[in-house]
Amino acid sequence: MKLKDETRILETMGKLAGPALKWYQENLRSFINWNDAEKALRDRFKEFTSDS
């Protein structure tokens, strides 16, 4: 994982709480890059996002 991707993933994780944070922590190792992490997060919590 590139440093920029890792930084973005960690910054995002720092903004999450509750079920979203728990899910993110449990799945962090499966993300190869930022795009994968962002897509997985949006797919998992799509019904809670304002742009869905």
C-alpha positions in Angstrom: 0.0 0.0 0.0 1.4 3.4 -0.9 2.0 5.9 1.9 -0.6 8.3 0.4 -3.2 5.6 0.4 -2.4 4.6 3.9 -2.6 8.2 5.1 -6.0 8.7 3.6 -7.3 5.4 5.1 -6.0 6.3 8.5 -7.4 9.9 8.3 -10.8 8.5 7.3 -10.8 5.9 10.1 -10.1 8.8 12.6 -13.4 10.4 11.5 -15.6 7.3 11.9 -17.5 6.2 15.0 -19.7 3.4 16.2 -20.6 0.6 13.7 -18.7 2.3 10.8 -15.5 2.5 12.8 -15.8 -1.1 14.0 -16.5 -2.3 10.4 -13.5 -0.3 9.1 -11.1 -1.7 11.8 -12.2 -5.3 11.1 -11.7 -4.9 7.3 -8.6 -2.6 7.2 -6.2 -5.4 6.2 -8.3 -6.2 3.1 -7.9 -2.8 1.5 -5.2 -2.7 -1.1 -5.4 1.0 -1.8 -7.5 4.0 -1.1 -9.9 3.4 -4.0 -10.7 -0.1 -2.6 -11.2 1.2 0.9 -13.5 4.0 -0.2 -15.6 1.7 -2.5 -16.0 -0.9 0.3 -17.0 1.8 2.8 -19.5 3.4 0.4 -20.9 0.0 -0.6 -21.3 -1.1 3.1 -22.9 2.1 4.3 -24.5 3.3 1.1 -28.0 3.9 2.7 -26.4 6.3 5.1 -24.5 8.5 2.6 -26.0 11.8 1.4 -25.0 11.2 -2.3 -26.7 7.8 -2.7 
